[in-house]
């Protein structure tokens, strides 16, 4: 029995740990950076850019190729060692090693290498941009969930107030000092408060699912956020977040602006590369090759036969004279494989080549023009991004100013609602106020608390957005 209980507790331990474990903003952001799909996609793009840069750099390295082929020819064919026709069966094999290197091509290759290297840097920074965006989105979702949890707590406190007042009123009704109507009205209020609590709980659940989606975390995993003291959350002084200064800082520090600048730089290198491709290319080459054929024979000796052969008839003054030549016997033997490959049929070559593009179906010049237009488009993209950044910063600043004004107004409204509720409760308890008046004060208090909490979290988030533009990170 004890062993079974121990096994059960061991199996349940991960779930118990999860249930007790709470997530703060730092943990949420770190987890999202490691697991968010957008960040993973940006990382894949960065690795692809690194491979492209690695491949481009290989264009500087000399090329080296080795080729070999072998087989059997039957019938009329060309002897690969003598280039003569033969009808014999020929077993053949050939080897060839070639090397080449570009000596000068108007820096086309070098500029292409620089373009891909700069693009690699841009895509690495784009991973940082994706992480920053995810951090901001997670912070927004985290604060939204905190606000939803706060509203659940407010709704729960409202229920407790209604229950307490209902219990007190029920005692007074039973004692005959209050009519049944008062209790009925409070019963209705309690039901309404319960409905509000259910709605607030559902909203908090939806906000939690939104945060889990950003974290790429299974919705079935137990998850609970830690509730920091809102009043102790570090906030930048709004006076130190002047939008024009923030904009100049963000132009230098924000990852997207750095990425755009690097893409433009890479595009300019690409313009130089495509322009260089329109000029002649000087290359060096070297090759070593050899052949083997089973029909190849090596001359070993020449022996006089003692006979003369007529090679021509020459007419002189009406008489024919015969031109004779001594006869010889030629002796051959089959040449070994390695002697043919390594000596007799070995060929070597080294030299320079010049390639001059004259007509390439307009491809080279079109590539050059497209590269220039691409740089122009990248600059427009940068300008558009900078304009959006400026608009976002000024909008965030305006929202922060409005947020603090809204928070201060709701804070004051909450203080008055608290005071009005206390007065109304005292009057109701001694029978000097109607149930309707009491419920109105109670509902006004609940509404004021919710509005103040919403305004407080909204103001915090607005300041955190400005802090993000200033520091590139968010603190809670």
C-alpha positions as CSV (number, residue, x, y, z in Angstrom):
1,X,0.0,0.0,0.0
2,X,2.8,2.4,1.0
3,X,4.7,1.5,-2.2
4,X,1.7,2.2,-4.4
5,X,1.2,5.5,-2.7
6,X,4.9,6.4,-3.3
7,X,4.6,5.5,-7.0
8,X,1.4,7.6,-7.2
9,X,3.1,10.6,-5.6
10,X,6.1,10.3,-7.8
11,X,4.0,10.2,-11.0
12,X,2.0,13.2,-9.8
13,X,5.0,15.3,-8.8
14,X,5.5,17.1,-12.1
15,X,1.9,18.2,-12.1
16,X,2.2,19.3,-8.5
17,X,5.3,21.3,-9.3
18,X,3.6,22.9,-12.3
19,X,0.6,23.7,-10.2
20,X,2.7,25.6,-7.6
21,X,5.1,27.1,-10.1
22,X,4.2,30.7,-11.2
23,X,5.5,32.6,-14.2
24,X,6.8,36.1,-14.0
25,X,7.4,38.3,-17.0
26,X,11.1,37.5,-17.3
27,X,10.4,33.8,-17.4
28,X,7.6,34.3,-20.0
29,X,9.8,36.4,-22.2
30,X,12.7,34.0,-22.0
31,X,10.5,31.0,-22.7
32,X,8.9,32.8,-25.7
33,X,12.2,33.7,-27.2
34,X,13.2,30.0,-27.1
35,X,9.9,28.6,-28.3
36,X,8.0,31.2,-30.3
37,X,7.4,30.2,-33.9
38,X,8.2,33.6,-35.3
39,X,11.6,33.6,-33.6
40,X,12.3,30.1,-34.8
41,X,11.4,31.2,-38.4
42,X,13.7,34.2,-38.1
43,X,16.5,31.9,-36.9
44,X,16.0,29.5,-39.8
45,X,16.2,32.5,-42.2
46,X,19.5,33.6,-40.5
47,X,21.0,30.1,-40.9
48,X,20.0,30.0,-44.6
49,X,21.6,33.4,-45.1
50,X,24.8,32.1,-43.4
51,X,24.8,29.2,-45.9
52,X,24.4,31.6,-48.8
53,X,27.3,33.6,-47.6
54,X,29.4,30.5,-47.1
55,X,28.6,29.4,-50.7
56,X,29.4,32.8,-52.2
57,X,32.8,32.9,-50.4
58,X,33.6,29.6,-52.2
59,X,33.6,31.4,-55.5
60,X,37.1,32.8,-54.6
61,X,38.5,29.3,-54.1
62,X,39.9,27.5,-57.2
63,X,37.8,24.8,-58.8
64,X,39.2,21.2,-59.0
65,X,37.5,18.4,-60.9
66,X,38.5,14.8,-61.6
67,X,36.8,12.7,-64.4
68,X,37.3,9.2,-65.6
69,X,35.5,6.8,-67.9
70,X,36.1,3.4,-69.3
71,X,34.5,0.8,-71.5
72,X,34.7,-1.5,-74.5
73,X,34.2,-0.5,-78.2
74,X,33.2,-3.1,-80.8
75,X,33.0,-2.6,-84.5
76,X,34.3,0.5,-86.3
77,X,35.5,3.1,-83.7
78,X,38.2,5.6,-83.0
79,X,41.2,4.5,-81.0
80,X,41.4,7.1,-78.2
81,X,45.2,6.9,-78.1
82,X,45.9,7.3,-81.8
83,X,42.7,8.9,-83.0
84,X,42.7,6.4,-85.9
85,X,39.7,4.3,-87.0
86,X,39.9,0.6,-86.1
87,X,37.6,-2.4,-86.3
88,X,39.2,-4.2,-83.5
89,X,37.6,-4.5,-80.1
90,X,39.0,-1.7,-77.9
91,X,39.1,-1.7,-74.1
92,X,39.6,1.9,-73.1
93,X,39.9,4.2,-70.1
94,X,40.6,7.9,-69.7
95,X,41.5,10.2,-66.7
96,X,41.4,13.9,-66.5
97,X,42.1,16.4,-63.7
98,X,41.2,20.0,-64.3
99,X,41.7,23.1,-62.1
100,X,40.7,26.7,-62.6
101,X,40.7,30.0,-60.8
102,X,39.3,33.5,-61.5
103,X,42.2,36.0,-61.4
104,X,40.2,39.2,-62.1
105,X,36.6,40.0,-62.9
106,X,36.3,43.6,-61.9
107,X,35.6,42.7,-58.3
108,X,32.3,41.1,-59.2
109,X,32.9,38.0,-57.0
110,X,34.4,39.9,-54.1
111,X,31.4,42.3,-54.1
112,X,29.0,39.4,-54.2
113,X,30.7,37.9,-51.2
114,X,30.4,41.1,-49.3
115,X,26.7,41.4,-50.3
116,X,25.9,37.9,-48.9
117,X,28.0,38.5,-45.8
118,X,26.2,41.8,-45.1
119,X,22.8,40.1,-45.7
120,X,23.9,37.4,-43.2
121,X,24.5,40.1,-40.6
122,X,21.1,41.6,-41.4
123,X,19.3,38.3,-40.9
124,X,21.1,37.7,-37.6
125,X,19.9,41.1,-36.4
126,X,16.4,40.1,-37.7
127,X,16.4,37.3,-35.1
128,X,17.0,40.0,-32.5
129,X,14.2,42.1,-34.0
130,X,11.9,39.0,-33.8
131,X,12.9,38.5,-30.2
132,X,12.2,42.2,-29.3
133,X,8.8,42.1,-31.0
134,X,7.9,38.9,-29.1
135,X,9.1,40.4,-25.9
136,X,6.9,43.4,-26.4
137,X,3.9,41.3,-27.4
138,X,4.4,39.0,-24.4
139,X,4.7,42.0,-22.0
140,X,1.4,43.3,-23.4
141,X,-0.3,40.0,-23.1
142,X,1.1,39.5,-19.6
143,X,-0.1,42.9,-18.4
144,X,-3.5,42.2,-20.0
145,X,-3.7,39.0,-18.0
146,X,-2.7,40.7,-14.8
147,X,-5.5,43.2,-15.4
148,X,-8.0,40.4,-16.1
149,X,-6.9,38.6,-12.9
150,X,-7.3,41.9,-11.0
151,X,-10.8,42.3,-12.3
152,X,-11.6,38.7,-11.2
153,X,-10.4,39.6,-7.7
154,X,-12.5,42.8,-7.8
155,X,-15.6,40.8,-8.9
156,X,-14.9,38.2,-6.1
157,X,-14.6,41.0,-3.5
158,X,-17.9,42.4,-4.8
159,X,-19.6,39.0,-4.2
160,X,-18.2,38.9,-0.7
161,X,-19.6,42.4,0.0
162,X,-23.0,41.4,-1.4
163,X,-23.0,38.2,0.6
164,X,-22.1,40.0,3.8
165,X,-24.8,42.6,3.3
166,X,-27.4,40.0,2.4
167,X,-26.6,38.0,5.6
168,X,-27.0,41.2,7.7
169,X,-30.2,42.2,5.8
170,X,-31.7,38.7,6.1
171,X,-31.2,38.9,9.9
172,X,-33.0,42.2,10.0
173,X,-35.8,40.9,7.8
174,X,-36.2,37.9,10.1
175,X,-36.3,40.3,13.1
176,X,-39.0,42.3,11.4
177,X,-37.0,45.6,11.2
178,X,-36.7,45.4,7.3
179,X,-39.1,44.4,4.6
180,X,-38.5,41.2,2.5
181,X,-38.1,43.5,-0.5
182,X,-34.7,44.6,0.8
183,X,-33.4,41.0,0.9
184,X,-34.9,40.2,-2.5
185,X,-33.1,43.1,-4.0
186,X,-29.8,42.0,-2.5
187,X,-30.4,38.5,-3.7
188,X,-30.7,39.9,-7.2
189,X,-27.5,41.9,-6.7
190,X,-25.7,38.8,-5.6
191,X,-26.8,36.9,-8.7
192,X,-25.7,39.8,-10.9
193,X,-22.3,39.9,-9.1
194,X,-21.9,36.2,-9.7
195,X,-22.6,36.7,-13.4
196,X,-20.0,39.5,-13.5
197,X,-17.5,37.1,-11.8
198,X,-18.1,34.4,-14.3
199,X,-17.6,36.9,-17.2
200,X,-14.4,38.2,-15.6
201,X,-13.1,34.7,-15.1
202,X,-13.8,33.8,-18.8
203,X,-12.0,36.9,-19.9
204,X,-9.0,36.0,-17.8
205,X,-9.0,32.5,-19.3
206,X,-9.1,34.0,-22.8
207,X,-6.2,36.3,-22.0
208,X,-4.3,33.4,-20.5
209,X,-4.8,31.4,-23.8
210,X,-3.5,34.4,-25.7
211,X,-0.4,34.5,-23.6
212,X,0.1,30.8,-24.0
213,X,-0.1,31.1,-27.7
214,X,2.7,33.6,-27.7
215,X,4.7,31.3,-25.6
216,X,3.9,28.4,-27.9
217,X,3.0,26.5,-24.7
218,X,0.4,23.8,-24.6
219,X,-2.9,25.1,-23.2
220,X,-3.3,21.9,-21.2
221,X,-0.3,22.6,-19.1
222,X,-1.0,24.1,-15.6
223,X,-0.1,27.8,-15.9
224,X,-0.4,30.7,-13.4
225,X,1.3,34.1,-13.5
226,X,2.8,35.7,-10.5
227,X,1.1,38.8,-9.3
228,X,3.7,41.6,-8.7
229,X,2.9,44.6,-6.6
230,X,1.6,46.9,-9.3
231,X,2.8,50.0,-7.3
232,X,6.3,48.6,-7.2
233,X,6.7,48.1,-11.0
234,X,9.6,50.3,-12.1
235,X,8.4,53.1,-14.4
236,X,10.4,55.7,-16.3
237,X,9.6,59.3,-15.7
238,X,7.4,60.5,-18.5
239,X,9.4,63.7,-18.6
240,X,12.5,61.7,-19.6
241,X,10.6,60.1,-22.5
242,X,10.3,63.0,-24.8
243,X,9.3,61.6,-28.2
244,X,11.7,63.5,-30.4
245,X,14.7,62.2,-28.3
246,X,13.3,58.7,-28.2
247,X,12.9,58.7,-32.0
248,X,16.6,59.6,-32.5
249,X,17.6,57.0,-30.0
250,X,15.4,54.3,-31.6
251,X,16.8,55.1,-35.1
252,X,20.2,53.9,-33.8
253,X,19.2,51.2,-31.4
254,X,16.1,49.5,-32.8
255,X,16.9,46.2,-34.6
256,X,14.5,46.8,-37.5
257,X,16.3,50.0,-38.4
258,X,19.7,48.3,-38.2
259,X,18.3,45.4,-40.4
260,X,17.1,47.9,-43.1
261,X,20.5,49.7,-43.1
262,X,22.3,46.4,-43.6
263,X,20.0,45.3,-46.4
264,X,20.7,48.6,-48.2
265,X,24.5,48.1,-47.8
266,X,24.2,44.6,-49.2
267,X,22.1,45.9,-52.1
268,X,24.8,48.4,-52.9
269,X,27.5,45.6,-52.9
270,X,25.2,43.7,-55.3
271,X,25.0,46.7,-57.7
272,X,28.8,46.7,-57.8
273,X,28.9,42.9,-58.4
274,X,26.4,42.9,-61.2
275,X,28.2,45.8,-62.9
276,X,31.5,43.9,-62.7
277,X,29.9,40.9,-64.3
278,X,29.5,43.0,-67.5
279,X,33.3,43.3,-68.0
280,X,35.8,40.7,-69.1
281,X,36.9,37.9,-66.8
282,X,40.5,36.7,-66.7
283,X,41.0,33.1,-65.5
284,X,43.8,30.6,-65.2
285,X,43.5,26.9,-65.8
286,X,45.5,23.7,-65.6
287,X,44.8,20.2,-66.6
288,X,46.4,16.7,-66.5
289,X,45.0,13.8,-68.5
290,X,45.8,10.4,-69.9
291,X,44.3,7.5,-71.9
292,X,44.6,3.8,-72.1
293,X,43.6,1.5,-75.0
294,X,44.0,-2.3,-75.4
295,X,45.0,-1.9,-79.1
296,X,47.9,0.4,-78.4
297,X,51.3,-1.3,-79.3
298,X,54.8,-0.2,-78.6
299,X,57.5,-0.5,-81.3
300,X,60.3,-2.7,-79.9
301,X,62.7,-3.3,-82.9
302,X,63.2,-2.8,-86.6
303,X,65.0,-5.7,-88.5
304,X,66.1,-5.5,-92.2
305,X,64.5,-8.2,-94.3
306,X,67.2,-8.2,-97.1
307,X,64.6,-7.5,-99.7
308,X,63.8,-4.3,-101.6
309,X,60.4,-3.0,-102.2
310,X,59.4,-0.9,-105.2
311,X,58.0,2.4,-103.9
312,X,57.7,4.3,-107.2
313,X,58.2,4.1,-111.0
314,X,60.0,7.2,-112.4
315,X,60.0,7.8,-116.2
316,X,63.2,9.3,-117.6
317,X,63.6,9.9,-121.4
318,X,61.0,7.4,-122.3
319,X,62.4,4.8,-120.0
320,X,60.9,3.7,-116.6
321,X,63.2,3.5,-113.6
322,X,62.1,1.8,-110.4
323,X,62.7,3.4,-107.1
324,X,63.5,0.8,-104.5
325,X,63.7,0.9,-100.8
326,X,65.1,-1.7,-98.4
327,X,62.5,-3.7,-96.5
328,X,62.2,-3.8,-92.7
329,X,60.3,-5.9,-90.3
330,X,58.7,-4.0,-87.4
331,X,58.2,-5.7,-84.1
332,X,55.5,-4.5,-81.6
333,X,54.4,-5.6,-78.1
334,X,51.4,-4.7,-76.0
335,X,52.0,-1.6,-73.9
336,X,51.3,-2.1,-70.2
337,X,48.4,-0.2,-68.6
338,X,50.4,2.0,-66.2
339,X,53.0,2.8,-68.8
340,X,50.2,4.2,-71.1
341,X,48.5,6.1,-68.3
342,X,51.6,7.4,-66.5
343,X,54.0,8.1,-69.4
344,X,53.1,7.5,-73.1
345,X,49.6,9.1,-73.2
346,X,50.1,11.6,-70.4
347,X,49.1,15.2,-71.4
348,X,49.5,18.4,-69.4
349,X,48.2,21.9,-70.0
350,X,48.3,25.3,-68.3
351,X,47.2,28.7,-69.5
352,X,45.1,31.8,-69.2
353,X,41.6,32.5,-70.6
354,X,39.7,35.7,-71.1
355,X,35.9,35.7,-71.3
356,X,34.4,38.8,-72.8
357,X,30.6,39.1,-72.5
358,X,29.3,40.6,-75.8
359,X,25.7,39.4,-76.2
360,X,24.0,37.7,-73.3
361,X,20.3,38.2,-74.2
362,X,20.3,41.4,-72.2
363,X,20.7,39.4,-69.0
364,X,23.8,41.2,-67.5
365,X,22.6,44.7,-68.0
366,X,19.1,43.8,-66.8
367,X,20.6,42.3,-63.7
368,X,22.5,45.5,-63.1
369,X,19.4,47.7,-63.6
370,X,17.4,45.5,-61.3
371,X,20.0,45.6,-58.6
372,X,19.9,49.4,-58.7
373,X,16.1,49.4,-58.5
374,X,16.3,47.0,-55.6
375,X,18.5,49.5,-53.6
376,X,16.0,52.2,-54.4
377,X,13.2,50.0,-53.1
378,X,15.2,49.1,-50.0
379,X,15.7,52.8,-49.2
380,X,12.0,53.4,-49.6
381,X,11.3,50.5,-47.2
382,X,13.7,52.1,-44.7
383,X,12.0,55.5,-45.0
384,X,8.6,53.9,-44.6
385,X,9.8,52.0,-41.5
386,X,11.4,55.1,-40.0
387,X,8.1,57.0,-40.5
388,X,6.1,54.3,-38.9
389,X,8.6,54.2,-36.0
390,X,8.2,58.0,-35.5
391,X,4.5,57.7,-35.7
392,X,4.4,54.8,-33.2
393,X,6.6,56.7,-30.7
394,X,4.6,59.8,-30.8
395,X,1.4,57.8,-30.6
396,X,2.8,55.9,-27.6
397,X,3.8,59.1,-25.9
398,X,0.3,60.6,-26.5
399,X,-1.3,57.4,-25.2
400,X,1.0,57.6,-22.1
401,X,0.0,61.2,-21.4
402,X,-3.7,60.3,-21.8
403,X,-3.1,57.2,-19.7
404,X,-1.7,59.0,-16.7
405,X,-4.5,61.6,-16.9
406,X,-7.1,58.8,-17.1
407,X,-5.5,56.9,-14.2
408,X,-5.5,59.9,-12.0
409,X,-9.1,60.7,-12.8
410,X,-10.2,57.1,-12.1
411,X,-8.1,57.0,-8.9
412,X,-9.9,60.1,-7.6
413,X,-13.3,58.6,-8.7
414,X,-12.5,55.4,-6.8
415,X,-11.7,57.4,-3.7
416,X,-15.0,59.2,-3.9
417,X,-16.8,56.0,-4.6
418,X,-15.2,54.3,-1.6
419,X,-16.3,57.2,0.6
420,X,-19.8,57.3,-0.9
421,X,-20.2,53.5,-0.4
422,X,-19.2,53.8,3.3
423,X,-21.7,56.5,3.9
424,X,-24.5,54.7,2.0
425,X,-23.7,51.4,3.9
426,X,-23.9,53.2,7.3
427,X,-27.2,54.9,6.4
428,X,-28.6,51.6,5.0
429,X,-27.6,49.6,8.2
430,X,-29.6,52.1,10.4
431,X,-32.5,52.2,8.0
432,X,-32.0,55.7,6.7
433,X,-31.3,54.7,3.1
434,X,-33.2,52.5,0.7
435,X,-31.8,49.2,-0.8
436,X,-31.7,50.8,-4.2
437,X,-29.5,53.6,-3.0
438,X,-27.2,51.2,-1.3
439,X,-26.9,49.0,-4.4
440,X,-26.3,52.0,-6.6
441,X,-23.4,53.0,-4.3
442,X,-22.1,49.4,-4.3
443,X,-22.2,49.1,-8.1
444,X,-20.6,52.5,-8.5
445,X,-17.8,51.3,-6.2
446,X,-17.3,48.1,-8.2
447,X,-17.2,50.0,-11.5
448,X,-14.8,52.6,-10.1
449,X,-12.4,49.8,-8.9
450,X,-12.5,48.1,-12.3
451,X,-12.0,51.4,-14.1
452,X,-9.1,52.3,-11.9
453,X,-7.4,48.9,-12.3
454,X,-7.8,49.1,-16.1
455,X,-6.5,52.6,-16.3
456,X,-3.5,51.7,-14.0
457,X,-2.5,48.7,-16.1
458,X,-3.1,50.6,-19.3
459,X,-0.8,53.5,-18.1
460,X,1.9,51.0,-17.1
461,X,1.8,49.4,-20.5
462,X,2.0,52.8,-22.3
463,X,5.1,53.7,-20.3
464,X,6.6,50.3,-20.9
465,X,6.2,50.8,-24.7
466,X,8.1,54.0,-24.4
467,X,10.7,52.3,-22.2
468,X,11.0,49.6,-25.0
469,X,11.9,52.3,-27.6
470,X,14.4,53.8,-25.2
471,X,16.1,50.8,-23.8
472,X,15.2,48.0,-26.2
473,X,13.8,45.9,-23.3
474,X,10.9,45.9,-20.8
475,X,11.2,45.6,-17.0
476,X,8.5,44.5,-14.5
